[in-house]
Amino acid sequence: MSLAVDLGPPTVAAAAAVLVAVAGGLATTTDGWYRRLRVPAWKPPDWAFGPVWTVIFALTTTAGVLAWNGDADPAARGVLLAAYAVNGVLNIAWSVLFFRFRRPDWALAEVAALWLSIAVLMLVTGRVSLGAGLMNLPYLAWVSVAACLNLRIVRLNAPFGQPA
């Protein structure tokens, strides 16, 4: 009996999660423009975003590894990788649109695609393991809150893209 564990999938998944987190973090600037935005009173405090995203990335990464290990079919793994790749790009894109381009209106349109991509993650991981699928539920919930916050920011601050 071998106690050897294949560390490849967890290592690759963790590296990909860190890459997405770092890219999204680098795109997120809470500069004067951001601080001048009118936000609803229910907006979570800025300090909460880091810990929440850390938990979300850990759960989502774990779900991906469980699904990868639970289904060795190359086609299923291809779908899993594609779903995670699309989700990672959309996750980063939201931060770029909102913070770098200063276009919460564009980010609001993009967050719908991000939300759908999380639902797809839940489906492709949940097909292999219900637990893995449910691990993405906090991600879906947080992005749902973010979408509502994004909508309120657009309504409170529009129009965007105008010269300062």
C-alpha positions in Angstrom: 0.0 0.0 0.0 1.4 3.4 -1.0 0.9 6.5 1.0 2.2 8.7 -1.9 0.0 11.6 -2.8 0.0 13.3 -6.2 0.7 16.9 -5.3 0.5 18.0 -8.9 -3.2 19.0 -9.1 -3.2 20.8 -5.7 0.0 22.7 -6.5 -1.2 23.7 -10.0 -4.6 24.7 -8.6 -3.1 26.7 -5.7 -0.7 28.5 -8.1 -3.6 29.4 -10.4 -5.6 30.7 -7.5 -2.7 32.8 -6.3 -2.2 34.1 -9.8 -5.9 35.2 -10.1 -5.9 36.7 -6.6 -2.7 38.6 -7.2 -3.8 39.9 -10.6 -7.2 40.9 -9.2 -5.5 42.6 -6.2 -3.1 44.5 -8.4 -6.0 45.8 -10.5 -7.8 46.9 -7.3 -6.9 50.4 -6.3 -8.7 52.2 -3.6 -7.4 55.6 -4.6 -9.1 59.0 -4.4 -11.6 58.2 -7.2 -12.8 55.1 -5.4 -13.0 56.9 -2.0 -15.1 59.7 -3.6 -17.7 57.2 -4.9 -21.0 57.3 -3.1 -21.7 53.8 -1.6 -24.7 52.4 0.2 -24.5 52.1 4.0 -24.6 48.3 3.8 -21.3 48.1 1.9 -19.0 45.7 3.7 -15.9 47.4 5.2 -12.9 47.5 2.9 -10.9 45.3 5.4 -13.4 42.5 5.0 -12.6 41.9 1.3 -9.2 40.3 1.8 -10.3 37.6 4.3 -13.5 36.8 2.4 -11.6 36.4 -0.9 -9.0 34.2 0.8 -11.7 31.8 2.1 -13.4 31.9 -1.3 -10.2 31.1 -3.2 -9.4 28.3 -0.8 -12.8 26.7 -1.1 -13.0 27.1 -4.9 -9.5 25.7 -5.3 -10.3 22.7 -3.1 -13.5 22.1 -5.1 -11.5 22.1 -8.3 -9.0 19.6 -7.0 -11.7 17.3 -5.7 -13.4 17.4 -9.1 -10.2 16.8 -10.9 -9.3 13.8 -8.7 -12.8 12.5 -8.8 -13.1 12.1 -12.5 -10.1 11.0 -14.6 -12.0 11.3 -17.9 -10.0 13.6 -20.1 -13.1 15.3 -21.6 -14.5 16.0 -18.1 -11.1 17.4 -17.0 -11.0 19.6 -20.1 -14.4 21.0 -19.2 -13.3 21.6 -15.6 -10.1 23.4 -16.7 -12.0 25.5 -19.2 -14.6 26.5 -16.6 -11.9 27.5 -14.1 -10.0 29.4 -16.8 -13.0 31.4 -17.9 -13.9 32.1 -14.3 -10.4 33.3 -13.5 -10.4 35.7 -16.5 -13.8 37.0 -15.6 -12.8 37.5 -11.9 -9.8 39.6 -12.9 -11.7 41.4 -15.6 -14.2 42.7 -13.1 -11.5 44.4 -11.0 -9.9 45.9 -14.2 -13.2 47.3 -15.4 -14.3 48.7 -12.1 -11.0 50.0 -10.6 -8.5 50.5 -13.5 -11.0 51.7 -16.2 -13.1 53.3 -13.5 -16.2 51.9 -15.2 -18.5 50.4 -12.6 -21.2 50.5 -15.4 -19.2 48.1 -17.5 -18.2 46.0 -14.5 -22.0 45.7 -13.7 -22.5 44.1 -17.1 -19.4 41.9 -16.7 -20.5 40.7 -13.2 -23.4 38.9 -14.8 -21.0 36.8 -16.8 -18.9 36.2 -13.7 -21.9 35.1 -11.7 -22.9 32.6 -14.5 -19.3 31.3 -14.6 -19.6 30.5 -10.9 -22.8 28.7 -11.5 -21.0 26.6 -14.1 -18.2 25.9 -11.6 -20.8 24.6 -9.2 -22.3 22.4 -11.9 -19.0 20.9 -13.2 -17.6 20.3 -9.7 -21.0 19.2 -8.3 -21.3 16.6 -11.0 -18.4 14.8 -9.5 -19.0 15.7 -5.8 -21.9 17.5 -4.2 -19.6 18.7 -1.5 -17.2 20.2 -4.1 -20.1 21.9 -5.9 -21.3 23.4 -2.6 -17.9 24.7 -1.8 -18.5 27.3 -4.5 -21.7 28.5 -2.9 -19.8 31.2 -0.8 -18.3 32.5 -4.0 -21.7 32.7 -5.6 -23.1 34.5 -2.6 -20.3 37.0 -2.3 -20.4 37.8 -6.0 -24.2 38.2 -5.7 -23.6 40.8 -2.9 -20.9 42.4 -5.0 -23.3 42.6 -8.0 -25.9 44.4 -5.8 -23.3 46.7 -4.5 -22.0 47.4 -8.0 -25.6 48.2 -9.1 -26.1 50.6 -6.2 -22.7 52.3 -7.0 -23.8 52.7 -10.6 -27.1 54.2 -9.6 -25.6 56.5 -7.0 -22.7 57.8 -9.2 -23.5 57.5 -12.9 -22.7 58.6 -15.5 -19.2 57.2 -15.9 -16.6 57.8 -18.6 -17.1 61.6 -18.4 -14.1 63.9 -18.2 -13.3 64.8 -14.6 
